[in-house]
Amino acid sequence: MTVMYALLALSLGIAVGLVVIVVEELRWEARNRLPRCTTCGQLHNRHAAHR
């Protein structure tokens, strides 16, 4: 039974590690994505000069 508990703990640790990697990847993509402008609707940097 202790072997099963050890395997369960190992699989839970791996699952948590994968979740952390996926969440960090999503946060990195969201941080580096160009935002959609509320004035013109195009994708460009914040505080862009509009003419």
N, C-alpha and C positions, 0 to 999 in steps of 0.2 A: 504494500500500500504506500510506503514512503517513496518508492520509485515513481508511482503515479502522481503523487503530490509534487515531486521534484520536476517531472515533465510538465505538469500543469503550471507550476510557477515559472518554468522556463518559457513556455508558450505565452503566458501572460506578459512576461517581460519583453519578449520579441514583439508582441502585438502593440504594447505601449510604445516601444521604440519606433515602430513603423508609423504609428499615429503621430508621434512627435515630428518625424521627418516630413510627413505629408502636410501637417499644419504649418511647419516652417516654410515649406516650398510655396504653399498658397499665400502666406503672408508676404514672402519675397516678391512673388508675381504681382500682388496687389499694390505693393509699395512702388514697384518700378513701372507700372502700367501708366500710360498717358491718360489723364482724366478727360472726360467728355465735357466740353464747355457748355455752360448754361446759357450763354449769350448767342453763340452761333451754332452750337451742336457738333462742332468738329472736335477731333482729338488733337490737343496740343497742350503745352506746358501751362501751369497755372500762371495767372497774372500776365497773360499774353496781351500785347497791345492790339486793340481792335480798331479798324478804320471805318 
